[in-house]
Amino acid sequence: MTEYSVINLIRQRILDISSLCASRGLKAAMNKVRNEFKRYHRRVIYMLNRSILYGCDIIYINPNQICRSTGRVGAYEYRRADVGIVLDGNWDKEGTTYHKKRFYESIQRRFDHGIDWECTTLAEYKKSNDKEFDSYTERIEDLCYDMKENGYKSQEELSEKPYSIPLSKDLYWDEIAVDIGRDGEFLWVDGRHRLAIAQYLNIKQIPVVVIARHQKWHDKSSRYNRESR
């Protein structure tokens, strides 16, 4: 059993305990368990994957290669702690079709047909504060127009700090995040706004940070690397 397998077993057990606490109304206990696990998990993953935090897992792909979201439980919540993890199971087959996400459909309706944001499915997220919703949609439009005019920029370009500087490692978490399934499929984890806009504008290449890999893909990649030497 690998270190990653042990970590995954612990992680799954914590999630089971959290669910049990939630079902019994033990919210405080559930939060304490989850927070303790996140701290422990982050330390272990950091020790096993120091190099990943400093650039080797930022890769460039065509955004249209991302067609589905990951089915991995806790993928968004634990994205920082999980970076570099290798997992077995069927999580890569259980995601939903990304293009059916409400945000992507709203962008298409807004920019292709001139539909007001209020009439798109994005309006379902609208709160009672109209100004807040208007400000939110204005930022989306500004991002779309800027990306169309200037192309897609990485967080490194936007911040003018290289990924290699330890203090700027938070730049990683602001990039679009993906998992990699058993067949090498890229599965969306985080960054829906930029991804949807990049796909809509048909941007050819964007940087992404890889969070989790399926065990079968990891084994296949490792075997290929050994045979290529």
C-alpha positions in Angstrom: 0.0 0.0 0.0 1.4 3.4 -1.0 1.5 6.5 1.1 -1.2 8.0 -1.1 -3.4 4.9 -0.5 -3.1 5.3 3.3 -3.9 9.0 3.0 -6.9 8.3 0.9 -8.2 5.7 3.4 -7.9 8.2 6.2 -9.5 10.9 4.1 -12.5 8.7 3.2 -12.9 7.7 6.9 -12.9 11.4 8.0 -15.6 12.2 5.3 -17.7 9.3 6.6 -17.4 10.5 10.2 -18.3 14.1 9.1 -21.4 12.8 7.3 -22.4 10.9 10.3 -22.0 13.9 12.6 -24.0 16.0 10.2 -26.8 13.5 10.1 -27.0 13.6 13.9 -26.9 17.3 14.2 -23.4 17.4 15.6 -22.2 20.4 13.5 -19.5 21.5 15.9 -18.0 18.0 16.2 -18.1 17.7 12.4 -16.3 20.9 11.8 -13.6 20.1 14.4 -12.9 16.7 12.8 -12.8 18.1 9.3 -10.5 21.0 10.3 -8.1 18.7 12.1 -7.9 16.4 9.1 -7.3 19.3 6.7 -4.3 20.5 8.8 -2.8 17.0 9.0 -3.5 16.2 5.3 -1.9 19.4 4.1 1.3 18.7 6.0 1.7 15.1 4.7 0.9 16.1 1.0 3.4 18.9 1.3 6.2 16.6 2.5 5.5 14.1 -0.3 5.2 16.6 -3.0 7.3 19.7 -2.3 8.3 20.1 -5.9 4.7 20.3 -7.0 4.2 23.5 -5.0 7.0 25.2 -7.1 5.9 24.8 -10.7 6.1 21.2 -12.0 2.4 20.8 -11.9 1.4 23.9 -13.8 0.7 22.7 -17.3 -0.8 24.3 -20.4 -3.8 22.7 -22.2 -6.5 23.6 -24.6 -9.5 24.7 -22.5 -11.9 22.7 -24.7 -10.2 19.5 -23.5 -12.2 20.1 -20.3 -15.7 18.7 -21.0 -16.6 17.3 -17.6 -16.3 18.1 -13.9 -14.6 15.7 -11.5 -16.7 13.3 -9.5 -14.2 13.2 -6.6 -15.8 13.9 -3.3 -14.5 17.0 -1.6 -12.5 18.0 -4.7 -13.2 21.8 -4.3 -13.1 21.9 -0.5 -9.8 20.0 -0.3 -8.1 21.3 -3.5 -5.2 22.9 -1.7 -4.5 19.9 0.6 -5.0 17.4 -2.2 -2.5 18.8 -4.7 -0.4 15.9 -6.1 -2.6 13.1 -4.7 -3.0 9.8 -6.5 -6.4 8.1 -6.1 -8.0 4.9 -7.3 -11.7 4.3 -7.7 -14.5 5.5 -10.1 -14.5 9.2 -9.2 -13.2 10.1 -12.7 -16.3 8.4 -14.3 -18.9 10.1 -12.0 -18.5 13.7 -13.0 -21.2 15.8 -14.8 -20.9 17.3 -18.3 -19.2 20.7 -17.7 -20.9 22.4 -20.7 -24.2 21.9 -19.1 -23.1 24.0 -16.1 -25.3 27.1 -15.7 -22.5 29.6 -16.0 -21.4 28.5 -19.4 -24.9 28.5 -20.8 -25.5 32.0 -19.3 -22.4 33.3 -21.1 -23.6 31.9 -24.4 -27.0 33.4 -24.0 -25.6 36.8 -23.0 -22.9 37.3 -25.6 -24.4 35.3 -28.6 -28.0 36.5 -28.3 -27.8 39.7 -26.2 -30.0 38.2 -23.4 -30.0 40.2 -20.2 -28.2 38.5 -17.3 -31.5 38.7 -15.4 -33.0 36.3 -18.0 -30.2 33.7 -17.8 -29.9 30.8 -15.4 -27.2 32.8 -13.6 -30.0 34.9 -12.2 -30.9 32.0 -9.9 -27.8 32.9 -7.9 -29.0 36.5 -7.6 -29.4 37.7 -4.0 -31.8 40.4 -2.8 -29.2 43.0 -3.4 -29.6 44.1 -7.1 -26.4 46.2 -7.0 -24.3 43.2 -5.9 -25.7 41.1 -8.8 -25.0 44.0 -11.2 -21.5 44.4 -10.0 -20.9 40.6 -10.3 -22.1 40.5 -13.9 -20.1 43.6 -14.8 -17.0 41.9 -13.6 -17.8 38.9 -15.8 -18.3 41.1 -18.8 -15.0 43.0 -18.1 -13.2 39.7 -17.8 -14.6 38.5 -21.1 -13.8 41.7 -23.0 -10.3 41.8 -21.5 -9.6 38.2 -22.4 -10.9 38.8 -25.9 -8.7 41.9 -26.3 -5.5 40.7 -24.5 -5.7 37.0 -24.5 -5.6 34.6 -21.5 -3.1 35.6 -18.8 -1.8 33.3 -16.1 -1.7 34.4 -12.5 2.0 34.7 -12.8 1.6 37.3 -15.6 -1.1 39.2 -13.8 0.9 39.4 -10.6 4.3 39.9 -12.2 5.7 37.4 -9.7 7.3 34.1 -10.8 5.8 30.8 -9.6 9.2 29.9 -8.1 9.0 32.5 -5.4 7.8 30.7 -2.2 5.8 33.7 -1.1 3.8 33.6 -4.3 2.8 30.0 -4.2 -0.8 31.2 -3.6 -0.8 32.0 -7.3 -1.3 28.3 -7.9 -4.7 28.3 -6.2 -5.9 31.1 -8.4 -5.3 29.1 -11.6 -8.0 26.9 -13.1 -7.7 23.5 -11.2 -8.2 20.1 -12.8 -8.0 16.4 -12.0 -6.7 13.8 -14.4 -8.8 10.7 -15.0 -7.6 7.1 -15.7 -7.5 7.8 -19.5 -5.8 11.2 -19.2 -9.0 13.2 -19.3 -8.9 16.6 -17.7 -11.7 17.1 -15.2 -12.7 20.5 -13.9 -12.3 21.3 -10.2 -12.2 25.1 -9.8 -12.1 28.3 -11.9 -15.5 28.1 -13.8 -15.6 31.8 -14.8 -12.2 31.9 -16.6 -12.7 28.4 -18.0 -16.1 29.1 -19.5 -15.0 32.4 -21.0 -11.8 30.8 -22.4 -13.9 28.1 -24.0 -16.5 30.6 -25.3 -13.7 32.7 -26.9 -12.0 29.6 -28.2 -8.7 30.4 -26.5 -6.1 27.8 -27.7 -4.1 27.4 -24.5 -4.4 28.1 -20.8 -2.4 27.2 -17.6 -4.0 24.8 -15.2 -2.9 23.3 -11.9 -3.3 19.5 -11.5 -4.8 18.5 -8.2 -5.4 14.7 -8.3 -4.5 12.0 -10.7 -6.2 8.6 -11.1 -4.0 5.7 -10.0 -4.2 4.0 -13.4 -3.1 7.2 -15.2 -0.3 7.7 -12.7 0.9 4.1 -13.3 0.7 4.5 -17.0 2.6 7.8 -17.0 5.3 6.3 -14.7 5.7 3.3 -17.0 6.0 5.5 -20.0 8.6 7.7 -18.4 10.7 4.7 -17.4 10.6 3.3 -20.9 11.5 6.6 -22.4 14.8 6.9 -20.5 
